[in-house]
Every structure is written in C-alpha cells, then in structure tokens.
Amino acid sequence: MKRLVAIIALACIGTASADAPRTPVILELFTSQSCSSCPPAEALAQRLNSEQPIPGVEVLALAQHVDYWNDSGWKDPYSSASLTERQRDYATTLGQPNHVYTPQAIIDGRIDAIGSDESAVIAGLKQAATQPHQVLTFSFGRSDDVLTLSLTPITSSGDELRYLIALVQDGIVTAVGSGENGGRKLREDGVVRSLQTVDPKSPATLPLPAVSGGGRFRVIAFAQRKRDGRIVASAQQRVPAP
C-alpha cells in the first residue's frame, strides 16, 4: 500500500508574494459541456485561477457541471443532479428562484454574474474580497486512492456554518461527440468531481475517482453561512501524486 501524507495547513495556489497577501474568493461556475456559451466562461475561470491577475485576490474556481442540458444531444460525463440543485438553491437564496442558467458565476455565495462577462466577474471578485474573510486551514493524508482530511473550524460569531469540501480535477480533455459543442475538444480545469458537507470536528474521507480525460486533483474547502449562503473562509491544496 502506498501512503503519502500532505501536511500543509494552508496552501494558496496562486502568484501571491509574501508581502502581498491575497484574500481567497470562491468562484463557482455553473456550466455544461452541452452549452455552446460555456467554453468562453470556462476559459475565463481557468485563466483567473491559473494566472491570479487580480491584486489582493486569490481566485478559487470550481466548474460545477449541471445536468439539465443532458437531453440536448450530449450527456455531460461530469454533470450532477446535486450540482443542479445547488444552483437552484442559490437562485432561491438570492431572491430569484427562476434565475437559473449557464454559464452562471456565483462569487463567494452571494454575487451573481454571467460567467463569460469578464468585467462583471472581476468586479464581483474584487467586491467579495473587501468583505471579512477568516483563515481556513486543513490538512490531509493519502492512502492509495483515498484522502483523509481534517479541517480546523473557524470562529462563527454566532452564525451557523456549513463546511464543504470539493474535489476538483484540472486538465480534463473531452471530445464532445454531439450537441451544441459537437466536434469540439474541450479542455477543462477545476471540474468538480465531488462536493460534500463535512463535520469539521471529525476527519472526512474523500475517495479519489479513477482519472479520466487526464489531469490532476485539488481539494478546495470552504465555510458557508447557512442563513444567506455567504462564504466566509476558504482554502485550496493540490493533491500530490501517489
């Protein structure tokens, strides 16, 4: 049995220098391989995540593939009914229960923007970074294809919090055979392979799926207020190869 232990309390996977700390901000992109408007939005999220061009902001991008496009000619292999439900929950929380579309960006759980609108997305990220954020720390160990992860709870200031862990995969390449993107080869980063709510008082188990389409994994953890969905702390780490 191979065993690799990662003990990194907080990893900022960006270009921040030691004298220029960045505030981690979660960018959730609701997308689909069947949506012809989505590749530009995914390319924007990928660039923001890889280049980290916004001073003072560390972008943590998650591409959440919804399933309501699956009857349009192509079944997105990374789509999930639970991610669709998460998007619908946001619509309700933001007071627009019928406002569900792709590509939609939700920034820190409270700002809605068209995912391909670069100026709106960047403005939302900058605005979110001005709000209070706490430091979230976590560590994990790896045994073969299972991660065991431990979170350190933050001070809640009276708010009831939900802690979530997302396993995301970078560098996925898919040849889309039909639908609006039929004939295209899509390269995608930050694709959410699993998203689960965890108890920070107990270690969480996170199975690693079989690698399909190439790429490597990251873990993104965040704390979200139950009453209004605002994300108040987040962090990410890369998953080392076994």
N, C-alpha and C positions, 0 to 999 in steps of 0.2 A: 504494500500500500504506500502510495506517495503521500507525503504530507508537507505542506508549505504554509507557514504562518506569516500573516501580514500584520504587523503591529505599527500602524500609522494612525495616530489619534485623529488627525485632521489633514486631509490632502486637498490642496487647491490645485486642480489640474488646469492651470492657465499660464499666463505670462506675467503674473504679478511679481514685482520685485519686493525685496524685504522692506524697503522704505515707502512702498505704495500699496498698503493693504487694500484688498478688494472685498466687497460685500457679495456673498453668493446669492444669486437670484435664480429661482426656478422658472424655466420657460417650458411649458407643456404645449406641444404642438399636436393637435388632433388632425390626423391625416389618413390617407389610404392610397395604396398602390393603384387603385382603380380610378382615382380622381386626377384628371389632367391638369388641374390647377395646383396640385400639391407638390410636385417636384421643385418648383421655384421656392416654395416656402421651406421645404426640407433643406434645400441648398443654403438658404439664408440661415436657418438654425445651425446647420453644420459649420458654416463659416464663423458665426458668432461664438460657437462652442470651441472651435479649434484655434481661432486667431485671438479671441478675447480682446476686441478692439475698443471697448468702452472703458475709459479710465474710471477706476474705483468700483467696477462691477465685474464679478465673475459669473459668467452665464453657465448654468447647468441645464442643458437642453435634453428633453425627453420627447421622442416621437411616439405618440400613442395612436396605434392603428385601430380605427373603428371598424365595425362590421356591417354598417348599413349600406355600404357600397357593394357588398359581395354578390348581389343579384344583378349587377350591371355588366356581366360578361367575364369578370375575373375575380376569383376568390383570393383575397389578400392572405397569404400564409401567416402573417403576423397580427392579423386582426383579432379582436376580442370583444365579446359582448360586455364584459365587465368594464372595459375602457370606454365603450359607448355609454354605459350607464354613468361612468364618472363624468363624462362630458355633459350629459343631461342633468346631473346633479349640480354642476357649475351653472348651467343655464338657469336653474331654479334659484340657486343662491344669489346670483347676480340680478335677479328680478326679471329675467327674460326667458321664461320656460320654453318658448318656441324658437329660441335663437340658437339653433344647433346646425353647424355647417362645417365644411372642410375647405381650405385649411384654416383652422381656428387656433390662435395662440392665447393661452391663459397664463398670465405672468404673476408669479407668487400667489396664485389662487384668487386674485381679485381684479385683475386688469384684463380686459378682452380686446383683442386686436386681430385683424385679418393677418394670417400667418405669413403671407407674401408681401405685406406692406412694410418695407424696411424702416421707413421713418417712424411709423406708428409703433412697431415692435421695439425699436431702440428707445423711443420716448418712454414707452411703458417700462422697460428695463431700468432706465435712469430714474424714473419716478419711484419704482418699487425699492430701489436701493437707498432712497432717502428715508425710508421707514425703519423703525428699530428692528434689528436682527440680532439674535443671540448666536453664540458659537455652539455648533452641534459637533460632538465627537463620537467616533465609533471605531471599532477595531474588528478584525475578523481573522479566522483561521480557515485554511482549506485542506480538506482531506479528499483526495481524488476529485470527484465532481460535486462535492457538497461544501458550501460555505457555512460556517457557524459565526454569527455576527452578534456583537454586543454594543448597545447604544448607551450613552450617558444621558439621562433625562436633563432637560433644561428647566430653569425656573419659570413657572407658568403664570405668575402674577394673577392668579385667580381664574385664568382661562382654562377650560378643559381642552386638552390637546390630543390629537391623533398622530401617532408616529408611523411613517410609511417607509418602506424600503423598495426601491426599484432596481431591478437588474436590467441593464441596457447593453445592447450589443452594437459595436461600431463596425463599419466596413462591410456591411451586408450587400451582396450583389445579387440582383434578381432579374432574370429575363422574363419580362411580362408578355404572356402569350396572347392576350386578348383584352377587350375593354378599351377604355379611353387611352390608356398608355400601351396598348398592344404593339409589340415590335420593339419596345424600348428596353434598354438595360439600365435598371435603376441601381445606384449606389447610395446606401442609406446608413447614417450614423445615429446613435442614440436610440435605437429601436427598443422599445420596452418589451422585454420577454416575460417579465413577471412584475407584479406590483402587489404588495401585501402590507396590511396593517399589522404592527407588531407591538408587543408589550416591552417597553424599554427596561423593565425590571427583570426580564428573563432573556437568555440568549435565543436568537432566532436562527432557524435553519433555512438555508436558501439553496435549493438544488440548481445546478448548472445544466441547462439543456444541451443536447448534442449540437455542436456547431454546424450550422447550415448556412451556406452562402458566404462563408468566410468571416473574418473579423474577430475582435477581442471584446471582453466584457468590462463593464464598470458597474459599481454599486453607487447609487445616489440615495441618500437618506434625508428625510426632512420631517419637520414637525409642523402640523397644520391645526389651526384653531377650529374646533367643531362648530362654533356658533356662526362664523362667517366665511370659513374656508381660507383665511389668510395664512400664508406660510411664513413662519416667524424664525425658522432656523433651518439650515441645510448644509450639506457637505457631500463630497464625492471622492471615491478612491478607485483606482484601477485594480482589476483582479489579475494578479500575476499568473503567468503560465505555470502549469504543474511541473 
